[in-house]
Amino acid sequence: MKIAVIATGGKQYKVKEGQSLRIEKLDAELGSTVTLDTLLVAESDGSSVTLGQPSLGDKVSAEIIEHAQADKVHVVKFKNKTHYKRNVGHRQLYTKILVKAIA
């Protein structure tokens, strides 16, 4: 089974073929195939590992399953005895992808 480490949206993800994961929102249509170019580490079997400096020429192809928003995160700021309270909510946009192949 092939394993790779990709970088997208300022974060790094360890992915396998057939795995689905949530990444930062991509501007693409549902059901379309995207290629993630930045491949940092690739492992084809248990013994050989290929490192990219800074990246490999390989590509990871993935299918977009859905676009959605994550659960709401509440940020509360409170200072005692000064009548200061602030409550802010945030819902992050994300894209769910299914990794098809690691080339």
N, C-alpha and C positions, 0 to 999 in steps of 0.2 A: 504494500500500500504506500502510495506517495504522500509525503508530508511536506509542507512548505510554510514559510513565514512571509506574509505579505504586509505591505504598509499602505494604508488608505485612510484618508480623513485625519491624518496626524496620529494615527494609532497603528500598532502592529498586531497581527492576528496569526495564530498558528492554525492552519487549515489542512483538511484531508479531502480526498475526492469523495463526493457524496454527502458532505457535511453542509448543514445550513447554519447561517449565523447572521447577526444583526450588525450592520456597519453604519457609518455616517451616511446621510442622505446623498444619493447619486441622482443626477438629472438624466434619467433614461426611462423608457416606457416599460410597463409591466410585460413580462414574458420575453423581453429582449435579452440578448447575450452580451455581456460586457467582458472585456479583457483587462485584468489588473496587471500592469507591467512590472511594478516594483516587486521583485522577488529576492528576498534576503538570504534565505537558507532553503535548500532542497534536499530531501532524503528519499531515495527510491526504494531502498531496502534497509534492513537493520544495520548494515555495516558501512555503506558509503554515504558521506555527507558532503554537499557542495556548498561553499560559502561564496557570497557575492561581495565584491569590494568596489563600489558600494552596493551594486545590485547585479543580478544575473540577467542574461538575455532571455531567459525563459518567461513564459506567460501563464497566468492562471485564468481560465475561462469560467464564467459563472453566469447563471440565469437569475434574473430578478423575479422574486416571488411576490413581494408586496412592498408598498410604501405606507408608513404609519407613524404614529406618535407614541413615544414611551409614556409610562405612567408619570403623573404629576409629582414633581419634587417641590416641597415647601421649604422656603428659606425664611427663617424667623430671626429677626434681630430684636433684642430686648435689653433695656438698661433699667435697672432697678432705681426707684425713687426719683426718676426724672421725667416720668410720663412719656417715655419713648418706646414705641413698639411698631415694628414694620414687618409685614407679612407679604412675601412675594412668591408666586408659583411659576413653574416653568415646565414645559413639555417639549422634550427634544425630538426632532424629526429623525427617522432612521429608515434604512432600506434593508429588507431581508433578502439574502441571496442564497442560492444553492450552487456549491462548487461542483462543476461538471468535470473538468480535466485540469491536470497540472502537466504542462508540456516541458 
